[in-house]
Amino acid sequence: MRARDHGIVIGDGTPGPENAITDVPGVRVGHRTLVEGSGPLVVGHGPVRTGVTVILPPGEVWKQPVFAGPHRLNGNGEMTGLEWVRESGMLTTPVALTNTHSVGVVRDALLAAVLAAEPGPGSEWSLPVVAETWDGVLNDLNGFHVRPEHVHEAFAAASEGPVDEGAVGAGTGMICHGFKGGIGTASRVQPESEGGHTVGVLVLANHGRRQRLTVNGAPVGRMLDDIPLPGAPAGGSADPRGAGSIIVIVATDAPLLPHQCARLAQRAGLGVGRVGGIGEHTSGDLFLCFATGNRGMTAGAIGEVAPRAYEITMLADAHITPLFEAVVEATEEAIVNALLGAATTEGRDGIVAHALPGERLAQALSAAAR
């Protein structure tokens, strides 16, 4: 269940039909979840609690790229391909998410998936975008269990419509604010009088301290200390390190230029902060926004036939602030959805990351309002 299923409404904006990043027309999401074994950690054998998530922009992005821009809140993490995104202002590949030590294999497999889909001219050079967070509390991270076929399966599974959340895909082994975390998503749709544009957000939430967890401005984390922290004895309240990482992918159908995409990506940090994230020293908080409002451009491959210039449209900055607000709200709600969508998970060495029950969060919010 999600935040709104429990009567928890975040912000004033209007969600899209699925309240997901896939509300941006043409955007698709696919997961491959890996769960194997239980008991003590044996490196190379498990237990395995990890996976891959793939986000596909509309159409064939390697043939018709979209404008994009990144932002870094704290850089103890990795998102490959960002230098070319910054330099070109374009996203020319799908985006994949996984665990820290699987970035290499996922990057190579994502490239292979693109080559298989489009083996023609221009496909011989690519810089895939792959981001990570660390799932070593629950997962045999150094066992390298993510394989190329898992990336291909996530790629093939990518679809529009509802997005599975919580302990799925790249989120399978992730922990957020001392609860089971993982994948979350949300969206906002502007009124037609303000352009009617859609903003969608998908997060890989693996960050934050319990005591800082805040929803709708209420410090609910400190009201939930009876739920054990991962690795703590039953009923314990050991202080977690709080460090971790969050990846935020923002999509919109507004006609934005690359520098405007970077500005939307930056606002994702405000949504992270509203839930209690502070970008700790050892946290990798990396954000990317892509905009589909300008299409028909090419990637500029060597030898390609392209027009001398493209006609593009730019949203006037006088009208961009509502998109900022949409990103902030959708990021906050996506993180809460990641928490509420995740089931209690036992990982390596019997370590348990407990779910945040939606009814408990609703009760905490009600108590905070009194």
C-alpha positions as a Markdown table, in Angstrom:
| # | Residue | x | y | z |
|---|---|---|---|---|
| 1 | Met | 0.0 | 0.0 | 0.0 |
| 2 | Arg | 1.0 | 3.6 | -0.6 |
| 3 | Ala | 0.8 | 6.9 | 1.3 |
| 4 | Arg | -2.6 | 7.9 | -0.1 |
| 5 | Asp | -4.0 | 4.4 | 0.6 |
| 6 | His | -3.6 | 5.3 | 4.3 |
| 7 | Gly | -5.0 | 8.8 | 3.9 |
| 8 | Ile | -1.6 | 10.4 | 3.9 |
| 9 | Val | -1.6 | 13.3 | 1.4 |
| 10 | Ile | 1.6 | 15.1 | 0.8 |
| 11 | Gly | 1.5 | 18.6 | -0.5 |
| 12 | Asp | -1.1 | 20.4 | -2.5 |
| 13 | Gly | -0.4 | 19.2 | -6.0 |
| 14 | Thr | -2.4 | 16.8 | -8.1 |
| 15 | Pro | -0.9 | 13.3 | -8.8 |
| 16 | Gly | -1.2 | 11.7 | -12.2 |
| 17 | Pro | -3.3 | 8.6 | -12.9 |
| 18 | Glu | -0.7 | 6.2 | -11.5 |
| 19 | Asn | 1.0 | 8.7 | -9.2 |
| 20 | Ala | 4.3 | 7.5 | -10.7 |
| 21 | Ile | 7.1 | 8.5 | -13.0 |
| 22 | Thr | 5.3 | 6.6 | -15.8 |
| 23 | Asp | 2.6 | 9.3 | -15.8 |
| 24 | Val | 5.1 | 11.2 | -18.0 |
| 25 | Pro | 4.0 | 9.8 | -21.4 |
| 26 | Gly | 6.2 | 7.1 | -22.8 |
| 27 | Val | 8.4 | 6.6 | -19.7 |
| 28 | Arg | 8.7 | 2.9 | -18.8 |
| 29 | Val | 10.1 | 1.1 | -15.7 |
| 30 | Gly | 11.3 | -2.5 | -15.3 |
| 31 | His | 12.7 | -4.5 | -12.4 |
| 32 | Arg | 14.6 | -7.7 | -11.9 |
| 33 | Thr | 14.5 | -8.8 | -8.3 |
| 34 | Leu | 17.1 | -11.3 | -6.9 |
| 35 | Val | 16.2 | -13.1 | -3.6 |
| 36 | Glu | 18.1 | -16.3 | -2.8 |
| 37 | Gly | 19.1 | -18.1 | 0.4 |
| 38 | Ser | 19.1 | -17.3 | 4.1 |
| 39 | Gly | 21.3 | -17.5 | 7.1 |
| 40 | Pro | 25.0 | -16.6 | 7.6 |
| 41 | Leu | 26.8 | -14.7 | 5.0 |
| 42 | Val | 29.0 | -16.8 | 2.7 |
| 43 | Val | 30.6 | -14.5 | 0.2 |
| 44 | Gly | 29.8 | -15.7 | -3.3 |
| 45 | His | 26.9 | -17.8 | -2.2 |
| 46 | Gly | 24.5 | -15.4 | -0.4 |
| 47 | Pro | 22.1 | -14.6 | 1.0 |
| 48 | Val | 21.2 | -12.5 | -2.0 |
| 49 | Arg | 18.9 | -9.5 | -1.6 |
| 50 | Thr | 19.5 | -7.2 | -4.6 |
| 51 | Gly | 18.5 | -6.5 | -8.2 |
| 52 | Val | 18.2 | -4.1 | -11.1 |
| 53 | Thr | 15.8 | -1.3 | -12.1 |
| 54 | Val | 15.7 | 0.2 | -15.5 |
| 55 | Ile | 14.0 | 3.5 | -16.5 |
| 56 | Leu | 13.4 | 4.1 | -20.2 |
| 57 | Pro | 12.6 | 7.5 | -21.6 |
| 58 | Pro | 10.1 | 7.6 | -24.5 |
| 59 | Gly | 10.9 | 5.9 | -27.7 |
| 60 | Glu | 14.5 | 4.9 | -28.5 |
| 61 | Val | 16.5 | 7.4 | -26.5 |
| 62 | Trp | 19.8 | 6.2 | -28.2 |
| 63 | Lys | 18.3 | 7.4 | -31.5 |
| 64 | Gln | 16.3 | 10.4 | -30.3 |
| 65 | Pro | 17.9 | 11.7 | -27.0 |
| 66 | Val | 16.2 | 14.0 | -24.6 |
| 67 | Phe | 17.5 | 17.1 | -22.8 |
| 68 | Ala | 18.8 | 16.3 | -19.3 |
| 69 | Gly | 20.7 | 17.8 | -16.3 |
| 70 | Pro | 22.1 | 16.3 | -13.1 |
| 71 | His | 22.7 | 17.5 | -9.6 |
| 72 | Arg | 24.8 | 16.3 | -6.7 |
| 73 | Leu | 23.7 | 16.8 | -3.1 |
| 74 | Asn | 26.6 | 14.7 | -1.7 |
| 75 | Gly | 29.0 | 12.7 | -3.9 |
| 76 | Asn | 29.9 | 9.5 | -2.0 |
| 77 | Gly | 28.3 | 7.5 | -4.8 |
| 78 | Glu | 28.3 | 6.8 | -8.5 |
| 79 | Met | 26.2 | 7.6 | -11.5 |
| 80 | Thr | 28.1 | 6.7 | -14.7 |
| 81 | Gly | 27.9 | 8.8 | -17.8 |
| 82 | Leu | 27.2 | 12.1 | -16.1 |
| 83 | Glu | 30.1 | 14.0 | -17.6 |
| 84 | Trp | 28.7 | 13.5 | -21.0 |
| 85 | Val | 25.2 | 14.5 | -19.8 |
| 86 | Arg | 26.7 | 17.7 | -18.4 |
| 87 | Glu | 28.7 | 18.3 | -21.5 |
| 88 | Ser | 26.1 | 17.6 | -24.1 |
| 89 | Gly | 23.0 | 18.4 | -22.1 |
| 90 | Met | 21.4 | 15.2 | -23.4 |
| 91 | Leu | 20.5 | 11.8 | -22.1 |
| 92 | Thr | 21.3 | 9.2 | -24.8 |
| 93 | Thr | 20.8 | 6.0 | -22.9 |
| 94 | Pro | 18.3 | 4.3 | -20.6 |
| 95 | Val | 19.0 | 4.7 | -16.8 |
| 96 | Ala | 19.7 | 1.7 | -14.6 |
| 97 | Leu | 19.9 | 1.4 | -10.9 |
| 98 | Thr | 21.6 | -1.3 | -8.9 |
| 99 | Asn | 23.9 | -2.0 | -5.9 |
| 100 | Thr | 27.3 | -0.4 | -5.5 |
| 101 | His | 29.4 | -3.3 | -6.6 |
| 102 | Ser | 27.4 | -4.2 | -9.6 |
| 103 | Val | 27.7 | -0.9 | -11.5 |
| 104 | Gly | 30.2 | -2.3 | -13.9 |
| 105 | Val | 28.3 | -5.3 | -15.0 |
| 106 | Val | 25.1 | -3.4 | -15.2 |
| 107 | Arg | 26.7 | -0.7 | -17.3 |
| 108 | Asp | 28.1 | -3.2 | -19.8 |
| 109 | Ala | 24.9 | -5.1 | -20.0 |
| 110 | Leu | 22.8 | -2.0 | -20.5 |
| 111 | Leu | 25.1 | -1.1 | -23.4 |
| 112 | Ala | 24.6 | -4.6 | -24.8 |
| 113 | Ala | 20.8 | -4.3 | -24.5 |
| 114 | Val | 20.9 | -1.0 | -26.5 |
| 115 | Leu | 23.2 | -2.6 | -29.1 |
| 116 | Ala | 20.7 | -5.5 | -29.4 |
| 117 | Ala | 17.8 | -3.1 | -29.8 |
| 118 | Glu | 19.6 | -0.9 | -32.4 |
| 119 | Pro | 22.7 | -2.5 | -33.9 |
| 120 | Gly | 22.9 | 0.2 | -36.6 |
| 121 | Pro | 25.3 | 3.1 | -37.3 |
| 122 | Gly | 26.0 | 5.3 | -34.2 |
| 123 | Ser | 25.5 | 2.5 | -31.8 |
| 124 | Glu | 29.2 | 1.6 | -31.6 |
| 125 | Trp | 29.8 | 4.4 | -28.9 |
| 126 | Ser | 27.8 | 4.9 | -25.8 |
| 127 | Leu | 28.1 | 6.0 | -22.2 |
| 128 | Pro | 25.3 | 4.3 | -20.2 |
| 129 | Val | 23.9 | 6.0 | -17.1 |
| 130 | Val | 24.0 | 3.6 | -14.1 |
| 131 | Ala | 23.5 | 4.7 | -10.5 |
| 132 | Glu | 24.0 | 2.8 | -7.3 |
| 133 | Thr | 23.3 | 2.6 | -3.6 |
| 134 | Trp | 24.9 | 0.2 | -1.0 |
| 135 | Asp | 22.9 | -2.8 | 0.1 |
| 136 | Gly | 25.6 | -4.6 | 2.1 |
| 137 | Val | 23.6 | -4.7 | 5.3 |
| 138 | Leu | 21.2 | -7.3 | 3.9 |
| 139 | Asn | 22.9 | -8.5 | 0.7 |
| 140 | Asp | 26.0 | -10.5 | -0.2 |
| 141 | Leu | 27.3 | -7.4 | -1.9 |
| 142 | Asn | 30.8 | -8.9 | -2.6 |
| 143 | Gly | 29.3 | -12.0 | -4.2 |
| 144 | Phe | 28.6 | -10.1 | -7.5 |
| 145 | His | 25.2 | -11.8 | -8.0 |
| 146 | Val | 23.9 | -9.4 | -10.6 |
| 147 | Arg | 24.6 | -10.7 | -14.0 |
| 148 | Pro | 24.0 | -9.4 | -17.5 |
| 149 | Glu | 20.9 | -11.5 | -18.1 |
| 150 | His | 19.3 | -9.8 | -15.1 |
| 151 | Val | 19.8 | -6.4 | -16.8 |
| 152 | His | 18.3 | -7.7 | -20.0 |
| 153 | Glu | 15.3 | -9.0 | -18.1 |
| 154 | Ala | 14.7 | -5.7 | -16.4 |
| 155 | Phe | 15.1 | -4.0 | -19.8 |
| 156 | Ala | 12.6 | -6.3 | -21.4 |
| 157 | Ala | 10.2 | -5.9 | -18.5 |
| 158 | Ala | 10.1 | -2.1 | -18.7 |
| 159 | Ser | 6.5 | -0.9 | -19.2 |
| 160 | Glu | 4.2 | 2.0 | -18.7 |
| 161 | Gly | 1.5 | 2.0 | -16.0 |
| 162 | Pro | 1.9 | 1.1 | -12.3 |
| 163 | Val | 5.4 | 0.8 | -10.9 |
| 164 | Asp | 6.2 | -1.9 | -8.3 |
| 165 | Glu | 7.6 | -0.3 | -5.2 |
| 166 | Gly | 9.6 | -1.1 | -2.1 |
| 167 | Ala | 11.8 | -4.2 | -1.9 |
| 168 | Val | 11.9 | -4.8 | -5.7 |
| 169 | Gly | 14.6 | -4.4 | -8.4 |
| 170 | Ala | 17.5 | -2.3 | -7.2 |
| 171 | Gly | 15.6 | -1.6 | -4.0 |
| 172 | Thr | 15.5 | -5.2 | -2.8 |
| 173 | Gly | 18.2 | -4.8 | -0.2 |
| 174 | Met | 17.9 | -1.1 | 0.7 |
| 175 | Ile | 17.2 | 0.5 | 4.0 |
| 176 | Cys | 15.7 | 3.9 | 4.6 |
| 177 | His | 15.5 | 5.9 | 7.8 |
| 178 | Gly | 16.0 | 2.6 | 9.8 |
| 179 | Phe | 13.1 | 0.9 | 8.0 |
| 180 | Lys | 13.0 | -1.3 | 4.9 |
| 181 | Gly | 13.3 | 1.0 | 1.9 |
| 182 | Gly | 13.9 | 0.7 | -1.8 |
| 183 | Ile | 12.0 | 1.9 | -4.9 |
| 184 | Gly | 9.3 | 4.6 | -4.6 |
| 185 | Thr | 7.6 | 6.9 | -7.1 |
| 186 | Ala | 5.1 | 9.7 | -7.4 |
| 187 | Ser | 4.0 | 12.4 | -9.8 |
| 188 | Arg | 2.3 | 15.8 | -10.1 |
| 189 | Val | 0.2 | 17.2 | -13.0 |
| 190 | Gln | -0.1 | 20.9 | -13.4 |
| 191 | Pro | -3.5 | 22.5 | -14.2 |
| 192 | Glu | -4.0 | 23.2 | -17.9 |
| 193 | Ser | -4.0 | 26.9 | -17.0 |
| 194 | Glu | -0.3 | 26.4 | -15.9 |
| 195 | Gly | 0.7 | 24.3 | -18.9 |
| 196 | Gly | -0.7 | 20.9 | -18.0 |
| 197 | His | 2.8 | 19.4 | -17.7 |
| 198 | Thr | 3.6 | 16.3 | -15.7 |
| 199 | Val | 6.5 | 15.8 | -13.4 |
| 200 | Gly | 7.3 | 12.2 | -12.3 |
| 201 | Val | 9.9 | 11.1 | -9.8 |
| 202 | Leu | 11.4 | 7.7 | -9.0 |
| 203 | Val | 13.7 | 7.2 | -6.0 |
| 204 | Leu | 16.1 | 4.5 | -4.8 |
| 205 | Ala | 15.9 | 5.3 | -1.1 |
| 206 | Asn | 18.7 | 3.9 | 1.0 |
| 207 | His | 19.5 | 6.7 | 3.4 |
| 208 | Gly | 18.6 | 8.6 | 6.5 |
| 209 | Arg | 18.4 | 8.2 | 10.3 |
| 210 | Arg | 15.3 | 7.1 | 12.2 |
| 211 | Gln | 15.3 | 10.1 | 14.5 |
| 212 | Arg | 15.2 | 12.5 | 11.5 |
| 213 | Leu | 12.3 | 10.9 | 9.7 |
| 214 | Thr | 9.7 | 13.6 | 9.0 |
| 215 | Val | 6.5 | 13.4 | 7.0 |
| 216 | Asn | 4.4 | 16.5 | 6.2 |
| 217 | Gly | 6.6 | 18.4 | 8.6 |
| 218 | Ala | 5.9 | 16.0 | 11.6 |
| 219 | Pro | 8.9 | 14.4 | 13.3 |
| 220 | Val | 7.4 | 10.9 | 13.2 |
| 221 | Gly | 10.6 | 8.9 | 13.4 |
| 222 | Arg | 11.0 | 9.5 | 17.1 |
| 223 | Met | 7.5 | 8.2 | 17.6 |
| 224 | Leu | 8.3 | 4.8 | 16.1 |
| 225 | Asp | 11.3 | 3.7 | 18.3 |
| 226 | Asp | 9.5 | 0.5 | 19.2 |
| 227 | Ile | 10.1 | -0.9 | 15.7 |
| 228 | Pro | 13.5 | -2.5 | 15.8 |
| 229 | Leu | 16.3 | -1.1 | 13.8 |
| 230 | Pro | 18.2 | -3.4 | 11.4 |
| 231 | Gly | 20.6 | -5.5 | 13.3 |
| 232 | Ala | 19.3 | -4.3 | 16.7 |
| 233 | Pro | 17.8 | -6.8 | 19.2 |
| 234 | Ala | 14.0 | -7.0 | 19.3 |
| 235 | Gly | 12.7 | -3.8 | 20.8 |
| 236 | Gly | 16.1 | -2.2 | 20.6 |
| 237 | Ser | 16.8 | 1.3 | 19.5 |
| 238 | Ala | 20.5 | 1.3 | 18.6 |
| 239 | Asp | 21.5 | 4.4 | 16.8 |
| 240 | Pro | 22.1 | 3.7 | 13.1 |
| 241 | Arg | 24.9 | 5.3 | 11.2 |
| 242 | Gly | 22.3 | 7.3 | 9.3 |
| 243 | Ala | 24.6 | 7.4 | 6.3 |
| 244 | Gly | 23.4 | 5.8 | 3.1 |
| 245 | Ser | 22.4 | 7.0 | -0.4 |
| 246 | Ile | 19.5 | 8.1 | -2.4 |
| 247 | Ile | 19.2 | 8.3 | -6.2 |
| 248 | Val | 16.4 | 10.5 | -7.6 |
| 249 | Ile | 15.4 | 10.3 | -11.3 |
| 250 | Val | 13.0 | 13.1 | -12.4 |
| 251 | Ala | 11.1 | 13.1 | -15.7 |
| 252 | Thr | 8.9 | 15.7 | -17.2 |
| 253 | Asp | 7.1 | 16.4 | -20.4 |
| 254 | Ala | 7.7 | 20.1 | -20.1 |
| 255 | Pro | 9.9 | 21.7 | -22.8 |
| 256 | Leu | 13.0 | 22.3 | -20.7 |
| 257 | Leu | 16.5 | 23.0 | -21.8 |
| 258 | Pro | 19.4 | 21.2 | -20.1 |
| 259 | His | 20.1 | 24.0 | -17.6 |
| 260 | Gln | 16.5 | 24.0 | -16.6 |
| 261 | Cys | 16.6 | 20.2 | -16.1 |
| 262 | Ala | 19.6 | 20.7 | -13.8 |
| 263 | Arg | 17.5 | 23.2 | -11.8 |
| 264 | Leu | 14.7 | 20.6 | -11.4 |
| 265 | Ala | 17.2 | 18.0 | -10.4 |
| 266 | Gln | 18.5 | 20.3 | -7.7 |
| 267 | Arg | 15.0 | 20.7 | -6.2 |
| 268 | Ala | 14.9 | 17.0 | -5.5 |
| 269 | Gly | 17.3 | 17.7 | -2.7 |
| 270 | Leu | 14.6 | 19.8 | -1.0 |
| 271 | Gly | 12.2 | 16.8 | -1.1 |
| 272 | Val | 14.9 | 14.6 | 0.4 |
| 273 | Gly | 15.4 | 17.2 | 3.1 |
| 274 | Arg | 11.7 | 17.4 | 3.9 |
| 275 | Val | 11.7 | 13.7 | 4.8 |
| 276 | Gly | 14.8 | 14.2 | 7.0 |
| 277 | Gly | 17.7 | 13.5 | 4.7 |
| 278 | Ile | 20.7 | 15.7 | 5.2 |
| 279 | Gly | 23.3 | 14.4 | 2.7 |
| 280 | Glu | 25.7 | 12.9 | 5.3 |
| 281 | His | 29.4 | 12.7 | 4.5 |
| 282 | Thr | 29.2 | 9.1 | 3.5 |
| 283 | Ser | 26.0 | 9.5 | 1.6 |
| 284 | Gly | 25.7 | 9.3 | -2.2 |
| 285 | Asp | 22.9 | 11.6 | -3.2 |
| 286 | Leu | 22.8 | 11.9 | -6.9 |
| 287 | Phe | 19.9 | 13.3 | -9.0 |
| 288 | Leu | 19.1 | 13.4 | -12.7 |
| 289 | Cys | 16.2 | 15.1 | -14.6 |
| 290 | Phe | 15.3 | 14.5 | -18.2 |
| 291 | Ala | 12.7 | 16.4 | -20.2 |
| 292 | Thr | 10.7 | 15.0 | -23.1 |
| 293 | Gly | 9.1 | 18.2 | -24.3 |
| 294 | Asn | 11.6 | 18.6 | -27.2 |
| 295 | Arg | 11.9 | 15.6 | -29.5 |
| 296 | Gly | 13.4 | 14.9 | -32.9 |
| 297 | Met | 17.0 | 15.6 | -32.0 |
| 298 | Thr | 19.8 | 13.2 | -32.7 |
| 299 | Ala | 22.8 | 12.1 | -30.6 |
| 300 | Gly | 25.4 | 13.7 | -32.9 |
| 301 | Ala | 27.2 | 10.5 | -33.7 |
| 302 | Ile | 30.2 | 10.7 | -36.0 |
| 303 | Gly | 29.2 | 10.7 | -39.6 |
| 304 | Glu | 25.4 | 11.0 | -38.9 |
| 305 | Val | 23.2 | 13.0 | -41.3 |
| 306 | Ala | 21.6 | 15.8 | -39.3 |
| 307 | Pro | 20.0 | 19.2 | -40.0 |
| 308 | Arg | 22.1 | 22.3 | -39.5 |
| 309 | Ala | 19.8 | 23.3 | -36.6 |
| 310 | Tyr | 16.8 | 22.1 | -34.6 |
| 311 | Glu | 13.8 | 24.1 | -33.7 |
| 312 | Ile | 13.2 | 23.7 | -30.0 |
| 313 | Thr | 10.8 | 25.2 | -27.4 |
| 314 | Met | 11.8 | 26.5 | -24.0 |
| 315 | Leu | 9.5 | 27.0 | -21.0 |
| 316 | Ala | 9.8 | 30.6 | -19.8 |
| 317 | Asp | 11.5 | 30.8 | -16.5 |
| 318 | Ala | 8.6 | 32.9 | -15.3 |
| 319 | His | 6.6 | 29.7 | -15.3 |
| 320 | Ile | 9.2 | 27.2 | -13.9 |
| 321 | Thr | 8.5 | 27.6 | -10.2 |
| 322 | Pro | 5.4 | 25.3 | -10.2 |
| 323 | Leu | 7.6 | 22.6 | -11.6 |
| 324 | Phe | 10.1 | 23.1 | -8.8 |
| 325 | Glu | 7.2 | 22.6 | -6.3 |
| 326 | Ala | 6.1 | 19.5 | -8.2 |
| 327 | Val | 9.6 | 18.0 | -7.9 |
| 328 | Val | 9.8 | 18.7 | -4.2 |
| 329 | Glu | 6.4 | 17.2 | -3.4 |
| 330 | Ala | 6.8 | 14.2 | -5.7 |
| 331 | Thr | 10.2 | 13.4 | -4.2 |
| 332 | Glu | 8.9 | 13.6 | -0.7 |
| 333 | Glu | 5.9 | 11.3 | -1.6 |
| 334 | Ala | 8.1 | 8.9 | -3.5 |
| 335 | Ile | 10.3 | 8.4 | -0.5 |
| 336 | Val | 7.3 | 7.7 | 1.7 |
| 337 | Asn | 5.9 | 5.3 | -0.9 |
| 338 | Ala | 9.2 | 3.5 | -0.9 |
| 339 | Leu | 8.9 | 3.0 | 2.9 |
| 340 | Leu | 5.3 | 2.0 | 2.9 |
| 341 | Gly | 5.7 | -0.3 | -0.2 |
| 342 | Ala | 8.5 | -2.3 | 1.3 |
| 343 | Ala | 7.9 | -5.6 | 3.2 |
| 344 | Thr | 9.9 | -6.6 | 6.2 |
| 345 | Thr | 13.0 | -8.4 | 4.8 |
| 346 | Glu | 15.4 | -10.8 | 6.5 |
| 347 | Gly | 18.9 | -10.7 | 4.9 |
| 348 | Arg | 22.3 | -12.0 | 5.6 |
| 349 | Asp | 23.2 | -13.2 | 9.1 |
| 350 | Gly | 19.5 | -13.0 | 10.0 |
| 351 | Ile | 19.5 | -9.2 | 9.9 |
| 352 | Val | 16.0 | -7.9 | 9.6 |
| 353 | Ala | 14.9 | -4.6 | 8.1 |
| 354 | His | 11.4 | -4.0 | 9.4 |
| 355 | Ala | 8.7 | -2.5 | 7.3 |
| 356 | Leu | 7.1 | 0.8 | 8.3 |
| 357 | Pro | 3.4 | -0.1 | 8.6 |
| 358 | Gly | 1.1 | 2.5 | 7.0 |
| 359 | Glu | -1.3 | 2.5 | 9.9 |
| 360 | Arg | 1.5 | 3.2 | 12.3 |
| 361 | Leu | 2.7 | 6.2 | 10.2 |
| 362 | Ala | -0.9 | 7.5 | 10.0 |
| 363 | Gln | -1.3 | 7.2 | 13.7 |
| 364 | Ala | 2.0 | 9.0 | 14.3 |
| 365 | Leu | 0.9 | 11.8 | 12.0 |
| 366 | Ser | -2.5 | 12.1 | 13.8 |
| 367 | Ala | -0.7 | 12.2 | 17.2 |
| 368 | Ala | 1.6 | 14.9 | 15.9 |
| 369 | Ala | -1.3 | 17.0 | 14.8 |
| 370 | Arg | -2.9 | 17.1 | 18.2 |
